[in-house]
Amino acid sequence: MDYFLSSELLEVANAQSHYTERLVRMPLLGVFYEQPLPPSQPANVRHKLGLPATTHLYACPQSLFKLHPDDDYILRGILEADRDGVIVLIEGRVPRWTDSLRERWRRSLAGFEHRLRFIPSLPHQEYLSLLQESNVMLDSLHFGGGNSSYEAIAMGTPIVTCPGEFLRSRITTALYRKMGFHDCIVDSPDKCISLAVNLATDRAARATVSTAIQATSGRLFEDPSEVTCFQDSLQSLAP
């Protein structure tokens, strides 16, 4: 392998040190993503989960193996600060992933297990409805969202993200950077907690952020310049 194609939007300044290949930083993401459309009918997620309408939903729909023990600090902080908050997760495709996480959280999140709701994998339209009905989405610290971030942004749902040094934690940040939107990018776990709780509990603040996301998110989707960018990058490497 001689080259690793990435993006200026994704990488930190010294990112070449992360790769044995020559790092190629494309000016865009090199991803042509079809815009997901909001579901025609809401799935009434709170009702299906047996939750009152006053519940604040914090969606964490990542594959469960992405959830590092460092994420537990953020989840505990949110649940301590917001008594009406519930973390919604999707069960792992491998049952052991769910069982392992439950076992860890019995220790690290003791006393809050009843506000950690695992739901089965959903049909796509219901999944989009879950994102749309959630007050806020949480990006896991060390291995963040990809498809889920595109989809949540398309639904106008704020994603709170705290980018690290490596690409795997910087995808949501890269999407926001392309949008020119920076209000949900933070630099510490404590700021993750504070911003997530504020967005979930302050309806006006959440509406303002959601409106800003909807106004700028079109830059991410079905952008032909992404295809040209990828093509030009490949051609520049041809012998």
C-alpha positions as CSV (number, residue, x, y, z in Angstrom):
1,M,0.0,0.0,0.0
2,D,1.6,3.3,-1.1
3,Y,-1.1,5.9,-0.4
4,F,-3.8,6.6,2.0
5,L,-6.5,8.9,0.7
6,S,-8.0,11.2,3.3
7,S,-9.1,14.8,3.6
8,E,-7.9,18.1,4.9
9,L,-11.2,18.3,6.7
10,L,-10.5,15.0,8.6
11,E,-6.9,15.2,9.6
12,V,-4.8,17.0,12.2
13,A,-1.7,18.9,11.1
14,N,0.8,16.1,12.0
15,A,-1.4,13.3,10.7
16,Q,1.3,11.9,8.4
17,S,2.9,10.4,11.5
18,H,-0.2,8.1,11.9
19,Y,0.4,6.3,8.6
20,T,3.1,4.2,7.0
21,E,1.6,5.1,3.6
22,R,2.0,8.5,2.1
23,L,-1.0,10.5,3.3
24,V,-3.0,12.3,0.5
25,R,-5.2,15.1,1.9
26,M,-8.1,15.8,-0.5
27,P,-9.6,19.2,-0.2
28,L,-13.1,17.6,0.2
29,L,-14.2,14.3,1.7
30,G,-14.4,12.2,-1.5
31,V,-17.9,11.0,-0.6
32,F,-21.0,11.4,-2.7
33,Y,-23.8,10.8,-0.2
34,E,-27.5,10.7,-1.2
35,Q,-29.6,12.8,1.1
36,P,-31.8,10.8,3.4
37,L,-35.4,12.0,3.5
38,P,-37.2,12.5,6.7
39,P,-39.8,9.7,7.4
40,S,-43.3,10.5,6.3
41,Q,-44.7,9.4,9.7
42,P,-43.0,9.6,13.1
43,A,-42.4,6.3,14.8
44,N,-43.5,7.7,18.2
45,V,-40.3,6.3,19.8
46,R,-41.1,7.5,23.3
47,H,-44.4,5.7,23.3
48,K,-42.9,2.5,22.0
49,L,-40.3,2.6,24.8
50,G,-42.9,3.4,27.4
51,L,-41.5,6.8,28.1
52,P,-43.4,10.0,28.9
53,A,-43.4,12.8,26.4
54,T,-41.2,14.8,28.8
55,T,-38.3,12.4,28.5
56,H,-35.2,13.8,26.9
57,L,-33.7,11.3,24.4
58,Y,-30.0,11.1,23.9
59,A,-29.4,8.8,21.0
60,C,-26.2,6.8,20.9
61,P,-26.8,4.6,17.9
62,Q,-23.2,3.5,17.2
63,S,-22.1,-0.1,16.9
64,L,-21.6,-1.0,20.5
65,F,-18.0,-2.0,20.1
66,K,-17.2,1.7,19.5
67,L,-18.2,2.6,23.1
68,H,-14.9,3.0,25.0
69,P,-14.8,3.1,28.8
70,D,-14.0,6.8,28.5
71,D,-17.5,7.3,27.1
72,D,-18.9,6.1,30.4
73,Y,-17.8,9.3,32.1
74,I,-19.9,11.3,29.6
75,L,-23.0,9.1,29.9
76,R,-22.9,9.2,33.7
77,G,-22.5,13.0,33.6
78,I,-25.5,13.4,31.4
79,L,-27.7,11.2,33.5
80,E,-26.6,12.9,36.7
81,A,-27.3,16.3,35.2
82,D,-30.6,15.5,33.5
83,R,-33.1,13.5,35.6
84,D,-35.4,13.2,32.7
85,G,-32.6,12.0,30.3
86,V,-32.6,8.5,28.8
87,I,-29.8,7.1,26.7
88,V,-31.1,5.1,23.7
89,L,-28.8,2.4,22.2
90,I,-29.3,-0.2,19.5
91,E,-28.6,-3.8,20.5
92,G,-25.5,-5.3,19.0
93,R,-25.7,-7.6,16.0
94,V,-23.7,-10.1,18.1
95,P,-25.5,-10.6,21.4
96,R,-22.2,-10.8,23.3
97,W,-21.6,-7.1,22.4
98,T,-24.7,-6.1,24.3
99,D,-24.1,-8.4,27.2
100,S,-20.5,-7.2,27.6
101,L,-21.5,-3.6,27.7
102,R,-24.3,-4.2,30.1
103,E,-21.9,-6.0,32.4
104,R,-19.4,-3.0,32.3
105,W,-22.2,-0.5,32.9
106,R,-23.4,-2.4,35.9
107,R,-20.2,-1.2,37.5
108,S,-19.4,2.1,35.8
109,L,-23.0,3.4,35.6
110,A,-24.4,1.7,38.7
111,G,-27.7,3.3,39.7
112,F,-28.5,4.5,36.1
113,E,-29.2,1.2,34.4
114,H,-32.9,1.8,34.1
115,R,-32.2,4.9,32.0
116,L,-30.0,3.0,29.5
117,R,-32.5,1.7,26.9
118,F,-31.4,-0.9,24.4
119,I,-33.7,-1.4,21.4
120,P,-33.6,-3.9,18.6
121,S,-32.3,-3.0,15.2
122,L,-34.9,-1.0,13.4
123,P,-36.1,-0.8,9.8
124,H,-34.4,2.2,8.1
125,Q,-37.4,4.6,8.2
126,E,-38.0,3.9,11.9
127,Y,-34.3,4.4,12.6
128,L,-34.4,7.8,10.9
129,S,-37.5,8.6,13.0
130,L,-35.5,7.6,16.1
131,L,-32.8,10.1,15.1
132,Q,-35.4,12.8,14.3
133,E,-37.3,12.4,17.6
134,S,-34.1,12.4,19.7
135,N,-33.2,15.6,21.4
136,V,-29.5,15.1,20.7
137,M,-27.1,12.5,19.4
138,L,-23.9,11.6,21.1
139,D,-20.8,10.9,19.1
140,S,-18.6,8.3,20.8
141,L,-15.2,9.6,21.7
142,H,-12.6,7.4,20.1
143,F,-14.5,6.0,17.2
144,G,-17.3,8.2,16.1
145,G,-20.2,8.0,13.6
146,G,-20.0,7.8,9.8
147,N,-23.4,6.9,8.2
148,S,-25.2,7.7,11.5
149,S,-23.7,11.2,11.5
150,Y,-24.8,11.9,7.9
151,E,-28.3,10.6,8.7
152,A,-28.7,12.5,12.0
153,I,-27.6,15.7,10.3
154,A,-30.1,15.1,7.5
155,M,-32.8,14.9,10.2
156,G,-31.6,18.2,11.7
157,T,-30.6,16.4,14.9
158,P,-27.6,18.0,16.8
159,I,-24.6,15.7,17.3
160,V,-22.3,16.6,20.1
161,T,-18.7,15.6,19.1
162,C,-15.3,15.9,20.8
163,P,-12.7,15.1,18.1
164,G,-9.5,13.4,19.0
165,E,-6.2,13.1,17.2
166,F,-7.1,10.2,14.8
167,L,-9.3,10.1,11.8
168,R,-11.7,7.6,13.4
169,S,-12.9,10.2,15.9
170,R,-13.0,13.1,13.5
171,I,-15.7,12.2,10.9
172,T,-18.5,14.2,12.4
173,T,-16.2,17.1,12.9
174,A,-15.2,16.9,9.2
175,L,-18.9,17.0,8.2
176,Y,-19.5,20.0,10.3
177,R,-16.4,21.7,8.9
178,K,-17.7,21.2,5.4
179,M,-21.0,22.7,6.4
180,G,-19.3,25.7,8.0
181,F,-21.0,24.8,11.3
182,H,-19.0,24.5,14.5
183,D,-21.4,25.0,17.4
184,C,-21.5,21.3,18.4
185,I,-17.8,20.6,18.3
186,V,-16.2,20.7,21.8
187,D,-12.8,20.0,23.2
188,S,-13.4,18.1,26.4
189,P,-15.7,15.4,27.9
190,D,-17.1,17.9,30.4
191,K,-18.1,20.3,27.6
192,C,-19.7,17.3,25.9
193,I,-21.9,16.8,28.9
194,S,-22.7,20.5,29.3
195,L,-23.7,21.0,25.7
196,A,-25.6,17.8,25.3
197,V,-27.7,18.5,28.4
198,N,-28.3,22.1,27.3
199,L,-29.5,21.1,23.9
200,A,-31.8,18.3,25.3
201,T,-33.3,20.5,28.1
202,D,-33.5,23.9,26.5
203,R,-36.1,23.7,23.7
204,A,-35.2,27.1,22.2
205,A,-31.4,26.4,22.2
206,R,-32.1,23.0,20.5
207,A,-34.4,24.7,17.9
208,T,-31.7,27.3,17.1
209,V,-29.0,24.7,16.5
210,S,-31.3,22.4,14.5
211,T,-32.3,25.3,12.3
212,A,-28.7,26.1,11.6
213,I,-27.9,22.5,10.8
214,Q,-30.8,22.3,8.4
215,A,-29.7,25.5,6.7
216,T,-26.2,24.3,6.0
217,S,-26.5,20.5,5.8
218,G,-27.3,20.6,2.0
219,R,-23.6,21.1,1.4
220,L,-22.9,17.5,2.4
221,F,-25.3,15.7,0.1
222,E,-25.2,14.8,-3.6
223,D,-22.3,17.1,-4.2
224,P,-20.7,16.4,-7.6
225,S,-17.6,18.2,-6.6
226,E,-16.9,15.3,-4.2
227,V,-16.7,13.0,-7.2
228,T,-14.4,15.4,-9.1
229,C,-12.2,15.8,-6.0
230,F,-11.8,12.0,-5.7
231,Q,-11.1,11.6,-9.4
232,D,-8.5,14.4,-9.5
233,S,-6.8,13.0,-6.4
234,L,-6.5,9.5,-8.0
235,Q,-5.3,10.9,-11.3
236,S,-2.6,13.0,-9.5
237,L,-1.1,9.8,-8.2
238,A,-1.0,8.0,-11.5
239,P,2.6,7.2,-12.7
